[in-house]
Amino acid sequence: MSVINIDDLEREAQVRANKMVWDFWAGGAVDLYTISDNKNAFLDYRIRPRYMRDVTSVSAAPHRLLLGTSYSIPCGLAPSSMHRLAHPDGELATARAAKSKNWPMAISSYSTFALEDAKAAGGENLIFLQLYVFKNRTTSQDLVHRAEVAGYKALLLTVDSPFIGLRYSDRRNSFQLPPGVEPGNFAGGRYAGPIDFAVEAKSTSRKSQVDTLSKEKEIKPNVVDSGLTWDDVKWLKSITKLEVWVKGVLTAEDAALAVDAGADGIWVSNHGGRQLDGCLPTLHALPEVVEAVKGRIPVHLDGGIRRGSDIFRAIALGADFVWIGRPVLWGLAYDGQKGVERAEEILEDEFKLTMALSGCVSVSDISKSYLTRRSTSLWSRL
Ligand SMILES: Cc1cc2nc3c(=O)[nH]c(=O)nc-3n(C[C@H](O)[C@H](O)[C@H](O)COP(=O)(O)O)c2cc1C
């Protein structure tokens, strides 16, 4: 079957992945409400198209540079762990697809290839190293240093994961990494003590386990530090020249605190529904974040983007840029680098067509005036 849209890519990936891996990708926290909310939120906004404008030539180039660079489209490849579960070339294939289509990419701390090797494959298109700050700050500091040396442009601090979310399917499957798939950044006994790779069945990122571990060990463990506060953004900025962006902001309050702490950019994200089930869908969180930030730093969004028209709606609501998570994994599972490129082509074509059919010839034309909102199903602050 030919792959015409992102749903086709999802179906093709499912027939290729084993159940444990498929459940890990498709799954999320608890009842998976947030996964469907993220997608459905796009349907709360419909497009008000304008006609009789010359749309012969449409440019999908982002209206603002991202970290000094222009890309094909205001959409990038979001960080997700362990790409080798999808394809033997893992993050190398993803990075090559980013480069060949001129999309930006963020790599997870929990990649299966080392950040240096992925950077060599992705060149200037691999820009973010996503970071979980460990209790053992020496380990995190070393990762930051390695990102600087390798030529990354920014760190992407994930703030929504002080503990990993409760994912029933991974528990039921006793999720574990197959032989040959390992955390590339931590290979070869480079860091003292075990590394918590934050996979459900074996994770030590749960409070009771972390407490026991801390008592047992003198060395601070390599587990995500659940004690992070906004001061740690300042700490990160004090140890690096790289920009520090925060991923996982969902409220105006946190957006303002992020700006005050010196964050260089914000990703509105709920981790693709994998952390707190029942939290705000990202598209509904976006307007309050945009309003709080007041243009001081860029605001990006991920979660549930599956169509070019989803990109259009997020941009219209004030996002500077959007990112895709699961579609990258589906593309990889389908056909490695080529599969990710297929996802990129599909979204790029759909986005351009949405622009043309709405009467927008450049991304800077897209604004709130192109949307109408279904009011009954929206949430309001108490
Ligand atoms: C299998 C999987 C692993 C992920 N791993 C990470 C990670 O290591 N770090 C992180 O910040 N986000 C991670 N994410 C979240 C993505 O960066 C992104 O926020 C999310 O997938 C976007 O939603 P979407 O999948 O609906 O596009 C992961 C997502 C998935 C599906």
The ligand as a MOL file (V3000), in Angstrom:
LIG
                    3D

  0  0  0     0  0            999 V3000
M  V30 BEGIN CTAB
M  V30 COUNTS 31 33 0 0 0
M  V30 BEGIN ATOM
M  V30 1 C 8.1770 6.8250 22.3490 0
M  V30 2 C 8.3580 8.2680 22.7690 0
M  V30 3 C 9.5030 8.6240 23.4690 0
M  V30 4 C 9.6900 9.9490 23.8710 0
M  V30 5 N 10.8550 10.2940 24.5070 0
M  V30 6 C 11.0420 11.5730 24.8990 0
M  V30 7 C 12.2470 11.9600 25.5300 0
M  V30 8 O 13.1720 11.1640 25.7020 0
M  V30 9 N 12.3580 13.2370 25.9460 0
M  V30 10 C 11.3580 14.1630 25.7580 0
M  V30 11 O 11.4860 15.3170 26.1720 0
M  V30 12 N 10.2270 13.8270 25.1080 0
M  V30 13 C 10.0400 12.5700 24.6800 0
M  V30 14 N 8.8900 12.2400 24.0300 0
M  V30 15 C 7.8590 13.2870 23.7560 0
M  V30 16 C 8.0850 13.9810 22.4170 0
M  V30 17 O 9.2220 14.8040 22.4470 0
M  V30 18 C 6.9010 14.8890 22.0570 0
M  V30 19 O 6.6670 15.7940 23.1100 0
M  V30 20 C 5.6090 14.1370 21.7530 0
M  V30 21 O 5.8520 12.8790 21.1590 0
M  V30 22 C 4.7370 14.9860 20.8220 0
M  V30 23 O 3.5010 14.4040 20.6180 0
M  V30 24 P 3.1280 13.5090 19.3240 0
M  V30 25 O 3.8000 12.1860 19.5120 0
M  V30 26 O 1.6370 13.4350 19.4160 0
M  V30 27 O 3.5970 14.2460 18.0940 0
M  V30 28 C 8.6920 10.9300 23.5930 0
M  V30 29 C 7.5620 10.5590 22.8580 0
M  V30 30 C 7.3820 9.2480 22.4440 0
M  V30 31 C 6.1520 8.9040 21.6520 0
M  V30 END ATOM
M  V30 BEGIN BOND
M  V30 1 1 1 2
M  V30 2 1 2 3
M  V30 3 2 2 30
M  V30 4 2 3 4
M  V30 5 1 4 5
M  V30 6 1 4 28
M  V30 7 2 5 6
M  V30 8 1 6 7
M  V30 9 1 6 13
M  V30 10 2 7 8
M  V30 11 1 7 9
M  V30 12 1 9 10
M  V30 13 2 10 11
M  V30 14 1 10 12
M  V30 15 2 12 13
M  V30 16 1 13 14
M  V30 17 1 14 15
M  V30 18 1 14 28
M  V30 19 1 15 16
M  V30 20 1 16 17
M  V30 21 1 16 18
M  V30 22 1 18 19
M  V30 23 1 18 20
M  V30 24 1 20 21
M  V30 25 1 20 22
M  V30 26 1 22 23
M  V30 27 1 23 24
M  V30 28 2 24 25
M  V30 29 1 24 26
M  V30 30 1 24 27
M  V30 31 2 28 29
M  V30 32 1 29 30
M  V30 33 1 30 31
M  V30 END BOND
M  V30 END CTAB
M  END
